[in-house]
Amino acid sequence: MPGGKFFMKILTLLLRIPIAIAIRKVIARIWAAARPTAEKREPNEAGVRAGDALAWAALSAAGVAAAQLATRKTAEGTYRVVTGTEPPPPPPSRAQKKAAKKEKKQQAKQDAAKAKA
């Protein structure tokens, strides 16, 4: 489908908002259940305990990862339903880009060594 990447970006953007709101509410409920007496959780708040700040950071990070995964999977499913085709692949991660760059550099070194020989 022409413009498939653009359509996928639009779907992802539209789905990200309600999914983020839902995940934020779930995280708040989990926090309230796990630490009902902890009023402060942000690291920059005065009087916050280190354990509470670390637990909040871990819970928040898990929520961000869950929101990203849910957004991508929901957008892919919606793309399939709307277009009847497979969605475009996700963009490469930083680690994938770094590995590809390293591999390209090693290949260039090997090619240079073969040219010398």
Buried (B, 14 or more C-beta within 10 A) or exposed (E): BEEBEEBBBEBBEEBBEEBBEEBEEBBEEEBEEEBEEBEBBEEEEEEBEEEBBEBBEEBBEEBEEBBBEBBBEBBBEBBEEEEEEEBBEEEEEEEEEEEEEEEEEEEEEEEEEEEEE
